[in-house]
Amino acid sequence: MTPGELLLEGFELMLFGIGFVFLFLVLLVGVIRVMSRVIESFAPPAPHVASPSFVVSAKPVCDEPDANTLTAIQLAIHQHRARRG
């Protein structure tokens, strides 16, 4: 075989390989889309959860913590500063 024939045969083989890979990927995408539609047709419909337009809280909103919380915070700060020196 001459170098020209080898080059032509390599080029044909490359085009055949690229075409085969492209065809495989196109078929893969098609199969995935069909499978997705089939699964969606068998799946139960998703429940619709309505988001509330307002939030109801059982606990009143306060800007200041209660006395016990303030005492605990002060003691924690005191202990931290005593350890640091």
N, C-alpha and C positions, 0 to 999 in steps of 0.2 A: 504494500500500500504506500502510496505517496503521502507526503506531509499534507497536501491539500485535501486528499480524501479523508485522512484521519481528522483533520480540522472540521470538515463538513460533517463527518459522522459524529464527532463530539458535539457540534452545534445542534444536530438533530436530536441527539440524546438529551441535551440540556433542555430544549424546547419541549420534548416529550415529558420530561420530569416536572418542569414548571407547570405544564398543562394538567398533568395528573394531580399535582398538589392543589392547584387552583380548583379543579373539578371536585376533589375530595372536600375542600373547605366549603364550597358552595353547597354541596350535598349535606354536609354537617350542619350548616346554618339552617337549611330547609328542614331537616329532620328535627332539630331542636325547636324550631317554631311550631311545627305540627304537633310535637309532643307537648309543648306548652299549651296549645289550644285544647288538646284532648284532656289534659290534666285539669284545666280550668273548667271544662264542661262537666267533669265528674265531681269537682270540689264543691262543698256546700258554700253558699254565699257568706261573705264575711259579715259579722254582726256590725251594725251601724251604732257607734257610740256617740251620742250627742254630748258635746262639751257644754258645760253650764255657762250661762252668760254672766253669772255672778258667783262669787265664792262665799259660802256660808261657813263661818267659823264658830265653833261652840265656845271657844275661849276668847274673852275680851282682849283687845289689843291694848297693851300698856307700854308706855315709853320707859318707865323705870322698873328695875327688878325689885322683888320684894326684899324685906329686911334680912331674911336668912341667906339669900343669894349674895347680897352685898357683904355680909359678914364672912362668908366663905371666900369670896374674892379677896377681901382685905387680908384674911389670914394666909391665903396662898401667896399673895404678893409679899407679905412680911417674911414668910418662910424662905421664899426665893431670894430676897435681898439679904437675909441672914446667912444663907449658904454662900453667897457670892463674896461676902466680906465687906 
